[in-house]
Amino acid sequence: MLEAGASDFVLPPIRPSDLVPRVMHLLRPHNSEEELVAHLKRVAASRQIVGKSPVLMAQLRKLPLYAGCHATVLITGETGTGKELCARAIHYCSRRSGKPFVAVDCGAIPGDLIENELFGHQRGAYTTALTAQPGLLQESDGGSLFLDEIESLPLPMQSKLLRFLQEKEYRPLGSPKARHVDARVIAACNESLEEAVRAGRFRQDLYYRLNVLSLQMPPLRDRREDIPLLARHFLEKYAAEFSRPVRDITEEAVKKLLNHPWPGNARELENIIERAVLVCDVPLVEGHDVELPASAADTPGISYQARKAMMVTKWELDELKRLLTSNRGNVSALARAEGKDPSAIRALLRKHHLRPIRESPHWHVTA
């Protein structure tokens, strides 16, 4: 629908309170100064998302379309893939950009406190509630509420969030009256919500309500052509922040980065480049300045899914090198031997940055 050029849409049941404001906004002429401010915010937001790989661009192309409507968005992806950056880009590209963007890490708030944090409370709602306190929903009125790690919400809170999404109303703790808030909800999760639904840890109706529009952020190991771009982006950032003399990174160091599986994704890469900039006293970051974890098993805090993906990536890379060696770098012969399409083999080679170099009488593989 959005791809066909629609500016917005309304989910049934259709209520006048949902429909009328949208129609009025579309009929209202836009001020050129407002458009300029909005454009600047879009530029500022998009500059934080670095990359040009096809898998990343396929998701980023959705951002302007999603920003043009008010539907909920569900962003999935591993930790460190840039889910909050995309949420902010959607907000700052939207008509809500002049209102607050409120980010909540649901996994960092104890289950018995999350309702108070989101909905607030009235004076006397509990023993220590000496004054009324607005919740984060109230703070995001007119803007966007970003709920990170949405899978961490307790089931009773999921029910109350569902009611808010359906009615745009909530009830603060201790309040006899419901309150109306116009906040767009953008949710993010690190795991499959479909699996959480099957396991009974997440409400199916809430999942459907959140997953109106979706983004799937690819892990860094699937967009390796973006690693040099990200590395130089972070290098420039921290060289300026720490007033270091570093200006660039050597090919040896880049190759070292390309061969790492990146279980922590762009966030892990940023931390490693930050450390390299701090220890480097010369204009170029060398290979020995880049300190990488020895293996997935030695890296704390990595999920089973990420470890499995790392092992699959490593096996795939080693197997490609072995097959290229046994076929002396001949991609067509390799494809025939394995019963694969040569274009599929070449796609895998590009994915892993492998390039068979044939030189008579010897040949080798570069990565």
C-alpha positions as CSV (number, residue, x, y, z in Angstrom):
1,M,0.0,0.0,0.0
2,L,2.7,2.5,1.0
3,E,4.9,1.4,-1.8
4,A,2.1,2.3,-4.2
5,G,2.2,5.9,-3.1
6,A,-0.3,6.1,-0.2
7,S,0.4,8.7,2.4
8,D,-1.2,6.9,5.3
9,F,-3.7,4.2,6.2
10,V,-6.1,3.4,9.0
11,L,-6.7,-0.1,10.5
12,P,-10.2,-1.3,11.2
13,P,-12.2,-0.7,13.2
14,I,-12.3,2.9,11.7
15,R,-13.0,5.6,14.3
16,P,-13.6,9.3,13.6
17,S,-10.9,10.1,16.2
18,D,-8.4,8.2,14.1
19,L,-9.6,9.3,10.6
20,V,-10.4,13.0,11.0
21,P,-6.9,14.2,12.2
22,R,-5.2,12.3,9.3
23,V,-7.5,13.9,6.7
24,M,-7.1,17.4,8.2
25,H,-3.3,17.0,8.1
26,L,-3.3,16.0,4.5
27,L,-5.5,19.0,3.5
28,R,-3.4,21.5,5.5
29,P,-0.8,23.3,3.4
30,H,2.8,22.9,4.5
31,N,5.0,25.8,5.4
32,S,8.3,26.0,3.4
33,E,10.3,26.8,6.6
34,E,8.8,23.7,8.3
35,E,9.7,21.6,5.3
36,L,13.3,22.9,5.5
37,V,13.6,22.0,9.2
38,A,12.2,18.6,8.5
39,H,14.7,18.1,5.7
40,L,17.6,19.0,8.0
41,K,16.4,16.6,10.6
42,R,16.1,13.8,8.0
43,V,19.7,14.5,6.9
44,A,21.0,14.5,10.5
45,A,19.2,11.2,11.2
46,S,20.2,9.4,8.1
47,R,23.9,10.3,8.5
48,Q,24.1,8.1,11.6
49,I,23.2,5.0,9.5
50,V,26.3,4.1,7.6
51,G,26.4,1.5,4.8
52,K,25.6,0.8,1.2
53,S,25.1,-3.0,1.1
54,P,22.0,-4.3,-0.7
55,V,20.6,-6.0,2.4
56,L,20.8,-2.8,4.4
57,M,19.5,-0.6,1.6
58,A,16.5,-2.8,1.1
59,Q,15.5,-2.0,4.7
60,L,16.5,1.7,4.7
61,R,14.3,2.3,1.6
62,K,11.3,1.6,3.8
63,L,12.1,4.4,6.3
64,P,10.6,7.3,4.4
65,L,7.5,5.3,3.6
66,Y,7.1,4.3,7.2
67,A,7.7,7.8,8.4
68,G,4.8,9.0,6.3
69,C,2.2,7.2,8.3
70,H,1.2,6.6,11.9
71,A,1.1,2.8,12.1
72,T,3.2,0.9,14.6
73,V,6.5,-0.5,13.5
74,L,8.3,-3.6,14.7
75,I,12.1,-3.6,14.2
76,T,13.9,-7.0,14.6
77,G,17.5,-7.8,14.6
78,E,20.5,-8.8,16.8
79,T,22.0,-6.6,19.4
80,G,24.1,-3.8,17.9
81,T,22.5,-3.8,14.4
82,G,21.1,-0.2,14.7
83,K,17.5,-0.8,15.6
84,E,17.2,2.4,17.6
85,L,18.9,4.4,14.9
86,C,16.2,3.3,12.5
87,A,13.5,4.2,15.0
88,R,15.0,7.7,15.4
89,A,15.2,8.1,11.7
90,I,11.5,7.2,11.3
91,H,10.6,9.7,14.0
92,Y,12.7,12.6,12.7
93,C,11.5,12.0,9.1
94,S,7.9,12.1,10.2
95,R,5.4,14.8,11.0
96,R,6.1,14.1,14.7
97,S,9.7,15.3,14.5
98,G,8.9,18.4,16.5
99,K,7.7,16.3,19.4
100,P,9.6,14.0,21.8
101,F,11.3,10.8,20.9
102,V,11.2,8.7,24.1
103,A,13.3,5.5,24.2
104,V,12.6,2.8,26.8
105,D,14.7,-0.3,27.4
106,C,12.0,-2.8,28.6
107,G,14.7,-5.3,29.6
108,A,16.4,-2.9,32.0
109,I,13.3,-2.1,34.0
110,P,12.1,-4.7,36.7
111,G,8.8,-6.3,35.8
112,D,7.0,-4.8,38.8
113,L,8.0,-1.3,37.9
114,I,7.4,-1.2,34.2
115,E,3.8,-0.2,34.5
116,N,4.7,2.7,36.7
117,E,7.4,3.8,34.3
118,L,5.2,3.7,31.3
119,F,1.8,4.9,32.7
120,G,2.9,6.9,35.7
121,H,0.9,7.2,38.9
122,Q,-1.4,9.4,40.9
123,R,-0.6,10.7,44.4
124,G,-1.3,8.0,47.0
125,A,-1.4,5.2,44.4
126,Y,1.0,3.4,46.8
127,T,2.7,4.1,50.1
128,T,5.6,6.1,48.8
129,A,3.7,7.9,46.0
130,L,3.7,11.3,47.7
131,T,3.2,13.2,44.4
132,A,1.7,12.4,41.1
133,Q,4.2,11.4,38.4
134,P,3.5,11.3,34.6
135,G,4.7,8.2,32.8
136,L,6.8,7.9,29.7
137,L,3.7,7.6,27.6
138,Q,2.6,11.0,28.7
139,E,6.1,12.4,27.9
140,S,5.9,11.0,24.4
141,D,2.5,12.6,23.7
142,G,2.5,13.9,20.1
143,G,5.8,12.1,19.4
144,S,7.1,8.5,19.3
145,L,7.6,5.9,22.0
146,F,10.4,3.5,21.2
147,L,10.1,0.2,23.2
148,D,13.3,-1.7,22.9
149,E,13.5,-5.4,23.9
150,I,9.7,-5.6,23.8
151,E,10.0,-9.3,24.3
152,S,10.9,-8.6,28.0
153,L,7.5,-7.2,28.9
154,P,5.6,-9.3,31.4
155,L,2.3,-10.8,30.2
156,P,0.1,-8.5,32.4
157,M,1.8,-5.5,31.0
158,Q,1.4,-6.8,27.4
159,S,-2.3,-6.8,27.9
160,K,-2.3,-3.1,29.0
161,L,0.0,-2.1,26.1
162,L,-2.4,-3.8,23.7
163,R,-5.3,-1.8,25.1
164,F,-3.4,1.4,24.7
165,L,-2.5,0.5,21.0
166,Q,-6.2,-0.2,20.3
167,E,-7.8,2.6,22.1
168,K,-5.0,5.2,22.5
169,E,-6.0,5.4,26.2
170,Y,-4.3,4.3,29.4
171,R,-4.9,4.5,33.1
172,P,-2.2,5.8,35.5
173,L,-1.7,3.8,38.7
174,G,-4.3,4.9,41.2
175,S,-6.3,7.0,38.7
176,P,-10.1,6.5,38.3
177,K,-10.0,8.0,34.8
178,A,-8.4,6.9,31.6
179,R,-6.2,9.4,29.7
180,H,-5.7,9.9,26.0
181,V,-2.2,10.1,24.4
182,D,-1.3,10.5,20.8
183,A,2.0,8.6,20.7
184,R,3.3,6.4,17.9
185,V,4.8,3.2,19.2
186,I,7.9,1.7,17.5
187,A,9.0,-1.6,19.1
188,A,12.2,-3.6,18.7
189,C,13.2,-7.1,19.7
190,N,16.4,-9.2,19.6
191,E,14.6,-12.5,19.2
192,S,11.8,-13.9,17.1
193,L,8.5,-12.8,18.5
194,E,6.8,-15.6,16.6
195,E,8.8,-18.1,18.7
196,A,7.9,-16.2,21.8
197,V,4.3,-16.4,20.9
198,R,4.5,-20.2,20.3
199,A,6.3,-20.6,23.7
200,G,3.5,-18.6,25.4
201,R,5.8,-15.8,26.5
202,F,4.2,-13.2,24.2
203,R,0.6,-12.4,23.3
204,Q,-0.3,-13.2,19.7
205,D,-2.8,-10.3,19.4
206,L,-0.1,-7.9,20.7
207,Y,2.4,-9.3,18.2
208,Y,0.0,-8.7,15.3
209,R,-0.8,-5.2,16.6
210,L,2.9,-4.3,16.7
211,N,3.9,-5.9,13.5
212,V,1.8,-3.7,11.2
213,L,5.0,-2.4,9.5
214,S,8.3,-4.3,9.9
215,L,12.0,-3.9,9.5
216,Q,14.6,-6.6,9.7
217,M,18.0,-5.2,10.4
218,P,20.8,-7.5,9.0
219,P,23.7,-8.5,11.1
220,L,27.1,-7.1,10.2
221,R,28.4,-10.5,9.0
222,D,25.8,-10.3,6.2
223,R,26.9,-6.9,5.1
224,R,30.7,-7.2,5.1
225,E,31.1,-4.5,2.4
226,D,29.9,-2.0,5.0
227,I,32.7,-2.9,7.5
228,P,35.4,-0.6,6.0
229,L,32.8,2.3,5.8
230,L,31.8,1.8,9.4
231,A,35.4,1.5,10.6
232,R,36.4,4.8,9.0
233,H,33.2,6.4,10.2
234,F,34.0,5.4,13.8
235,L,37.6,6.3,13.4
236,E,36.8,9.8,12.3
237,K,34.3,10.2,15.2
238,Y,36.7,9.1,17.9
239,A,39.8,10.7,16.5
240,A,37.9,14.1,16.7
241,E,36.4,13.3,20.1
242,F,39.8,12.3,21.7
243,S,42.0,14.7,19.6
244,R,44.1,11.8,18.3
245,P,46.3,12.0,15.2
246,V,44.7,9.0,13.5
247,R,43.5,9.7,10.0
248,D,42.9,6.3,8.3
249,I,43.2,2.5,8.6
250,T,45.5,0.2,6.7
251,E,44.4,-2.5,4.3
252,E,46.0,-5.1,6.7
253,A,43.7,-3.8,9.5
254,V,40.7,-3.8,7.2
255,K,41.3,-7.3,6.2
256,K,41.5,-8.3,9.8
257,L,38.2,-6.7,10.4
258,L,36.6,-8.4,7.4
259,N,37.6,-11.9,8.7
260,H,36.0,-11.4,12.1
261,P,32.4,-12.8,12.5
262,W,31.1,-9.8,14.5
263,P,28.7,-11.4,17.0
264,G,28.2,-7.9,18.6
265,N,27.6,-6.3,15.2
266,A,28.2,-2.6,14.6
267,R,28.4,-1.9,18.3
268,E,31.2,-4.3,18.8
269,L,33.0,-2.8,15.8
270,E,32.6,0.7,17.2
271,N,34.1,-0.4,20.6
272,I,37.1,-2.0,18.8
273,I,37.8,1.1,16.7
274,E,37.4,3.3,19.7
275,R,40.1,1.3,21.5
276,A,42.3,1.3,18.4
277,V,42.1,5.1,18.1
278,L,43.0,5.5,21.8
279,V,46.2,3.3,21.6
280,C,47.4,4.6,18.2
281,D,49.9,7.5,18.1
282,V,50.4,7.5,14.3
283,P,48.2,8.6,11.4
284,L,47.3,5.0,10.4
285,V,45.7,2.2,12.4
286,E,47.7,-0.9,11.8
287,G,46.7,-4.5,12.0
288,H,48.3,-4.9,15.5
289,D,46.3,-2.0,16.8
290,V,43.0,-3.9,16.1
291,E,42.4,-6.3,19.1
292,L,39.7,-8.9,18.3
293,P,38.3,-11.6,20.5
294,A,39.8,-15.0,19.9
295,S,36.5,-16.8,19.3
296,A,32.8,-16.7,19.9
297,A,33.3,-18.9,23.0
298,D,35.6,-16.3,24.5
299,T,33.2,-13.4,24.0
300,P,30.8,-12.9,26.9
301,G,27.1,-12.1,26.5
302,I,26.6,-13.6,23.1
303,S,23.3,-15.4,22.4
304,Y,23.0,-19.0,21.2
305,Q,21.6,-17.7,17.9
306,A,24.6,-15.4,17.4
307,R,27.2,-18.1,18.2
308,K,25.4,-20.5,15.8
309,A,25.5,-17.9,13.0
310,M,29.2,-17.2,13.7
311,M,30.0,-20.9,13.4
312,V,28.0,-21.2,10.2
313,T,29.7,-18.2,8.7
314,K,33.1,-19.6,9.6
315,W,32.3,-23.0,8.2
316,E,31.0,-21.5,5.0
317,L,34.2,-19.4,4.6
318,D,36.5,-22.4,5.2
319,E,34.5,-24.6,2.9
320,L,34.6,-22.1,0.1
321,K,38.3,-21.8,0.4
322,R,38.7,-25.6,0.4
323,L,36.5,-26.0,-2.7
324,L,38.3,-23.2,-4.5
325,T,41.6,-24.9,-3.7
326,S,40.4,-28.3,-4.9
327,N,39.1,-26.7,-8.2
328,R,42.2,-24.5,-8.6
329,G,40.1,-21.3,-8.5
330,N,37.8,-22.3,-11.3
331,V,34.3,-21.1,-10.2
332,S,32.6,-22.8,-13.1
333,A,34.2,-26.2,-12.3
334,L,33.4,-25.7,-8.6
335,A,29.7,-25.0,-9.5
336,R,29.5,-28.1,-11.7
337,A,31.1,-30.3,-9.0
338,E,28.7,-29.1,-6.3
339,G,25.6,-28.9,-8.6
340,K,25.2,-25.2,-8.0
341,D,24.6,-22.2,-10.2
342,P,27.8,-20.3,-10.9
343,S,26.1,-17.0,-10.0
344,A,25.2,-18.4,-6.6
345,I,28.9,-19.3,-6.0
346,R,30.0,-15.9,-7.1
347,A,27.5,-14.3,-4.7
348,L,29.0,-16.3,-1.9
349,L,32.5,-15.2,-2.9
350,R,31.4,-11.6,-2.8
351,K,29.7,-12.1,0.6
352,H,32.9,-13.4,2.1
353,H,35.2,-11.0,0.1
354,L,37.0,-13.9,-1.5
355,R,38.7,-13.5,-4.9
356,P,40.4,-16.4,-6.7
357,I,43.6,-15.1,-8.3
358,R,45.0,-17.5,-10.9
359,E,48.6,-17.0,-11.9
360,S,50.5,-19.6,-14.0
361,P,51.7,-21.9,-12.7
362,H,50.4,-21.0,-9.2
363,W,47.2,-19.5,-7.9
364,H,45.8,-18.4,-4.5
365,V,42.7,-16.9,-2.8
366,T,42.6,-13.4,-1.5
367,A,40.2,-12.3,1.2
